[in-house]
């Protein structure tokens, strides 16, 4: 059941609202008494916006009652990796080595990804929170991060780096610990990319799929077409026709997806924080 795992990654095609869903799940978990750490894995701006912050720091800070949040920045993650995983003494300056590793990360497969995905896994190992919710990279990048521990373990013949990579891979693949929430909208490109991801997860189960969440669903207007035709030309008629056409298109693509939790399209002047709160209210009824 969702929220029972210790580490949950939330991903989807860019623009489907994965940051909003990640924030809403964090809010829901905190409402239920869990100590939550929310992590923006590749930049954190979307997650910060939904918590009402301009920017999230690398060191976790409190953003809501029961919720700490941070964003992963690669320079800081590399520095932490050197100190904690490679046992570089704290007093040792690491800027030069970090710059060198940054260059290496741009060329060597898996270096950048394992350092980035290593932060949520390290926070899992460190303890201190009941649930770690990760606003993960979009689907086009997700598998490169999930595969990184295996890539590094295959690249390094032996030693502590290989051992840590294998432990990371095992933590990500453990269905009792870690899961993935996919977010999509009922539109052509998000649906096609989501279905492709579901097929890849079956072929390569690097992480357990928790659930698929279908976001931004419109309700039917429930207005007969004859009534719509009586509306005078203008913005009201245009809005009604657009809503009706979009609803029909969404229903068509909805039929291509497995039965999944559904979230509404929120109209009106909502802030990002209000969107997350309202989605948490909806999820509270279905999770």
N, C-alpha and C positions, 0 to 999 in steps of 0.2 A: 504494500500500500504506500502511496506517495507520502513523503515526509518521514518514513520509517528508516530510511538509509541514513548513513552518517555524512555522505558526500554526494551531492546531486548536481550534475551539470545540466544547464539549460541552453539549448542551441536551436537554430532554425535559419532559414534563408534570411539574409539581411533585409530589414524592413518589415518583418512580420510581427514585431513586438516582443521579441524574446527577453529584452531587458525589463520590460514592464511585467512580464510573467514571472521572471526571476525575482523581481522586487516584491511582487504580490505574494509569491510563495514564502519569501522571507517574512513578510508581515504576518501571514497566516500562521506560520510556525511559531513566531514570537507570541502571537495571541494565545496559542495553545501551551505556552509556558516553556518553550524550548529556548535555549541560548543559541543564537544564530550568528554565524559569520557569513556575510555576503561578500563575494569576491568578483570584481570585474577583471576578467582574465587577460584581456588584450589591450584595454585602454580605460575602461571604467566610466566613461562619460555618460553613457545611457543609464547605467545603474545609479550614478551620482544624481542625475536629474530626477529620477523617480524617488530618491530619498531626500530631495530638496537641498542637495549640496552642489556647489560649483565644481568641485573636484574631490576625488577620494585620494587619501595618502597611501603610501606603501605600508606604513604601520597602521594596524587596525584602530579605528576610533568609533565611538558610539554615535549612531545616526538616528536611531529610534529606540524606544524602550525595548530591551532584550535583543537588539541588533547592533552588532559591530560590522564595519565594512572597510574594505581596502581595495586598491587597484594594483595590478601587477605591472611594474615598470622593469624592463629588461636589465638595465644597468644595476638597479637595486637588487634584482633577483640574482644576477650573476655574482654580485658582491656577497650576498647572503649564502649562495651556493658554495663559494670559495671558503667562507668562514665555517659553515656548518657541515657541509658534506665532504670538503677536502681538508678540513681541520687547519685552515690557515689561521694563525693566532690573531686575536682581535686587534692587537696593537700594530699589526703589520699593514702598511698602506697597500691597497689593492687596486688603486685607480689604473696604474699602468697595465697590470695583468688583466683587469676587467676590459680595458680598451682592446687589448690583444685578443681576448676571448670574443669580444663583440665582432671583430673582424672575422675570426674563425666561425662564429655563429652564422655569418652571412653566406658562408661557403660550405661548411661541413653539414651533412644531413643529420637532423635531429638535435643539434646542440641548442639552437634557439628555442625549439619546441619543448625540450625536456626541462630546460631551466624555467620556462613559463608555466608549464603544467605541473612542474615540481612544487610550486608555491602552494596551491591548494592541497596537494598530497602531503606536503610537509606540515601544513596546519592541521590536517587530519591526524597525522602521527603525533603531533605535539599535544593534542587534546585541548581542553579548555572551553570547547563549544559542543553542544549536542548535535548541531547540524551545520554543515558548510554548504552554502548554495552558491554555485558558480555561474555567472553570466559568461558563457563560453564563447569561443570564436564561432562565426557563422558556418553553415554546413560545408561551404567550399573549402574551408581550412581545417575543419574539425578533425578529420581522420589523420592529418599529418601530426597533430598534437597527440592524439590517442595512440598512434603507432610509435611515437618517439622513444619510449622506454625500450621497446624491443629493438629498435634501430640502434640505439646506443649499446645495448647488451650484446648485439651481434658485432658491433664495431670494436668494442673493447674486449680483448681476449680474457681477461681475468682481473681480480683486484676489487677494491671497494667501490669503484665507479660502476662496474658491471653488477656487483651485488645490489647496490642501491637502485639501479635501473630495473633489475629483476623484481625487487620488492615493490617498486612503483607500479610496474606492469601488473603484478599480482593484486595490488590494492585496487587498481582501476577495473580489473576483470572480476573482482569478488562481488557477486550479486548480493551478498549480505551487507556489504559496506557501501558500494557505489552504484549509481544508476544515472540514466540519461533521460531528460524530458525534452522531447522534440516539440517545437512550436511551428505551426503553419497557418496560413490563411487560405480560404477556399478560392484560390485563383490559379491560373494555369501554371506559371513558373514555380511558385512555392510548392504546389501539389506535386509537380513532376520531380522537383529536386527532393522533396520529402520521400516520395515513393522510392526514388533511387537510393536514398540513405537507408531506408528500411531494408531494401534488398542487400545492401552492403553489410549491414549489421547481421543479417542472417548468415551471409557468407564468411564474415570476419567478426566474430563476437568479442571485440576488444572491450566492450562495456555492455552492461545490461540495460535494455530499454525499459524505462519505468512506465511511460505513457506518452501518447501524442496528444497535444492540446491544440484545438482548432480555435483560432483567435479571430476577432473582428467579424462576427456573424451578424448579418442584418436580420431583423424581424420582418415578416411580411406586412405590407400595408393593410392587407385585408380590405381593399377597396376595389370594387368591380371595375373592369376596364371601361365599361360604359360611363361610370361616374367620372373617371379620369378624363374621358373625352369631353365632358361637359365643362371642365375647367377652362377659363379663358387663357389664351396664350400669355405667357409671362413666367416669372421665376417659380411660382408655385407649381404650375403645370410641368415645367422643366425638371424641378426637383422630384416631383412625384414619378415622372417617367424614368428618370435616372435611377431612383430607388428601386422601382419595379424591375428594371432591366438588370441592375446589379444583383438584386435578390435572386432572380432567375438564374443568372450566371453562377452565383455562389452555390445554389442548390445543385446545379449540374456537376460542379467540381467536388462538392461535398459527397456525392455518390461514389467518387473514386477513392475515398479515404475510409479506413476502418472506423468503426464506431468509437468515438473518443469524447472526452470532456470538451464542452464548447463554451466559449466566452463571447460576450456581446461586443458589437461595435459601439463605442461610447461617443455619442454626439454631444455637442455643447462646448462651453468654455471651461474645460477641465484642465487643471495643471497636471504635469506628469505625476506628481505626488498623489493627486486625487484619483487619477486613473489607476495607479497601483492599489490604492485603498479600496476602490470599487471592485476591481478584479479580485482582490482578496476576499471581499464579501461574497462574490459569486462562487469562488473556489471553496469557500467554507461550507457551501451547501452540497458540493459534489466530491470533495476530497475526504 
